Amino acid sequence: MKFYYLIAAYNEELVLEETVRELESLVQRFPGSEVFLLVNGSGDKTWEIAQNLAKKYSWVKSFHDSEKGMGVAYRRGLRELQKMSIGGESWAVLTASDLPFGFSDLDSFVGLGPAAWKENLLFIGSKRHPKSKVHRNWKRRLGSMIFELTRLIVLKIRTKDTQGTLFLRGDQVSVVEKLHSDDYFVTVEIVYFCERKGRVFEMPVDLRPEIRNSKISIFKDGYKSLRQVVQFWQRL
């Protein structure tokens, strides 16, 4: 079993090297796994660092897009995997550049076993799982609950947390052909299409304390998310 970690990197010069060093244990544990550093619209030294890391480690690949956005990055990574035809025994892992759950999401996934891997198209390291260990302020919790309720009512998405780590089965990376969002709403699109096609499974995670200020604005991004739900529904 191989894992392809897709790391969306926007202005991540302070954390990118540490993340790659941490992921080295993944490659040792699962030989043949790779890390894709997907630099998008960065104005700092992120691209330079990503290139140097790709030269230093054979299991690291770096990609650059001038346009900013998590959706831009993830779509690029999934297209690259689509070219590789990685197959159903490999997994694309879409996660944040600071690995907010450490490897607790991976451990939950591995612990499920082959039967579950074959039965589900997508697994999510979910902050909303009852066994997850998550400490967040009330504003973040409230915003997440409103977004979750809107997704359920408008899009009929049953998955409670669409913003956790996504483990997408390798034979499903063609979902990239249906994705349009340039930002973090791209994970909602992935969950939607996977739910319509098969089964999605949420797993418990341990959320690390934040080592930096969040880039998400509760009110600005919350309103944007609600608007995107409606726009996505109108496109269906």
N, C-alpha and C positions, 0 to 999 in steps of 0.2 A: 504494500500500500504506500502510495506517495501523496504528499501534500504540496500544493502550490500556493504559497502565501502571497496574496495580492495586497501590497502595502501602498495605500494612497498617501503620497507625500507632498504636502503643500507647506512651504516655509518650515521645514522640520530639521534644520541644521543642528539643533541642540539635542535631538533624541535619536536621529537615524542610525548613527554608528552603534549606540548602545543596543538598539533594537536588533540590529543584525548580529551583534555578538551574542545576544540572548537566543536568537533563532538558530545559532550554530548547533545547539543541543538537539534541536528538532531534526536537523539533517543527519546527525549522528544516530539518532533514535530510529529514523525512517530514511534509510539510504535512498538516494535518487530524488529526494524532495528538493524543491527550489523556492527561492524568494524573488519576487518581482517587485522592484522599487519603481513605483509609478509616479513620477514627478510631474506635477501639473501646475503650470502658471506661477511657479515659485520666483520670488524676487531676491532671495538670499542665496546661500551657497549650497542649497539642497541638491541641485543637479550635479554640481562638482563632486560633492561627497558621494552621491549615488554612483557616479561613474568610477570613482576610486574604489569603492567597495566591490563593484562588479569585477574590477581588475584583480582585486585581492582575493576574492572568494569565487571559486568555480561554480558554486551553486547560487550565486546572486546574478540577476540580470537587471539592467536599468533601462527605463523607457522614459521618454520626455514628450510632453505635450505643452504647447504654449498656452492653451486655454486652461483656466482654473476650474476646479470642481471635482468632488469625489466621484460623481457619475462619469466624468470624462476619464478619470483614472481607472475606475473599475471596468468600464467598457473596453478600454485599451487592453487591460490585462486579460479579460475574457476573450477578446478577439485573438490575442496571441496564443491562448490555450486552445482556441478553436482550430487554429492552424496546425497545432501539434497533435490533435486528435488523441487526447490523453486517456479516454475510455472510462468506464464505470467503476474501475477499481482505484481510481485516483480522485482527489478532492481539491477543488478550488476553495481557498479559505480567504474570505474578504474581511479584513480587520483593520483597526486603526493603527497608526504608525507608532503609538506608544504601548501597544499590546495591553489595553486596559484591564484584561482579565488574566494576564500572565498566560499560563498554560492550563488554567482550570477548565476552559472551554474545550481544549483538545483532550484533556483527561476524561471529561464527561463523554465526549464523542467516542473515544477509544473503548471506554467501559461498556458501551451499548452492545458491541459485538456485531458479527457479520449478518445476522438475521435482520437486525434493525437497519444496517447500512443498505441492504438490498431493498427493503420495504419503503424507505423514504427517499425523496429526491433532494431534500434540503433539511439541514439541521441548523438550529440557531442557538448560540450561547446567549441565553435570555435573562435579562435583569428582572423580568416579571415571573420567572419560575419560582414557585413557593420555597424551594430549597436554596435559592441563590442568596449570597451574602452581599448585600448592597446597602450602602449608606449614602443617601442623596438628600439635598435640602427639599423642603416642601414645594418650592416653586418648580423644581425640576420634576418632582413626582406628579404634581398637578398638571403640568404641561404634557407629560407623557400620557396621563390618563385621558385627557381631552383628545389628544391625537389618536390614541387607541380606539376610543369610542367613535370618533369620526370615521376612521378606517372601517370599523365594523358596520356602521350604519350605511355608509355610502358605497363602500367597495365590497362589503361582506367578507372582509379579511378576518379570519379567526385567530391568527397568530397575534399574541399579545405584545411581543417586542420585535419590531421589524428593524431595529437599529443595533442589534447585537452582532456578534461574530457570525458570519454565514459560512456554512460548510456545504458547498454546492457539488453534487455528484458530477464527476467528470463528463459523463455522457449527456449532461444537461447544459453545458456551457453555451450551447446554441441559443439559449434564452437571450443572449446579448442582441440578437437580431430584433427583439421586441422592445428594447430599452431606449428611452428618450431623455430621461432626466440627466442634467449635468451636475447635480449636487447630490446631497445625501438621500434625497427621495428615491434614488435609484434602487435602494434596497427594498423599498416598498413595492416597486415594480417587480423585482425579482420574486419576492414573496407571493405577490398576487398571482403571477403566472405559474409558479410552482404549485400553489394551492389548487389552481384550476386543473392542473395536469396530474397531480398525485398527492403525496402526503408530505407535510412539513412537521418537523418534530422540534420542540423547544427543550433545551437542556439547562441545568443549573450552572451558574458561574460564581466566582468570587471577584468582585470589583475592587481593583486596587485603589488606594487613595489617589486623588488627582495630583499629579506632580507639576501641573501648570494650570493656568486659567483656561476655562472652556472657551472655545471659539464660537459657541452657540449662544445667541441672544434669545431668552425665553419668549419675549413678546414679539420681536421682529421675526424670528425664525418660526415661532409658533403660528403666527398669522400666515406666513408664507406656506407652511406645511398644510394648513387647512385649505388654502387656495389651490395648492397643488393636488390635493385629493380630489377636489371638484373638477379641476381641469383634466386630470387623468381619467376620471369617470366619464367625462364628456367625449374623450377620444376613443373610448371602448366601443 
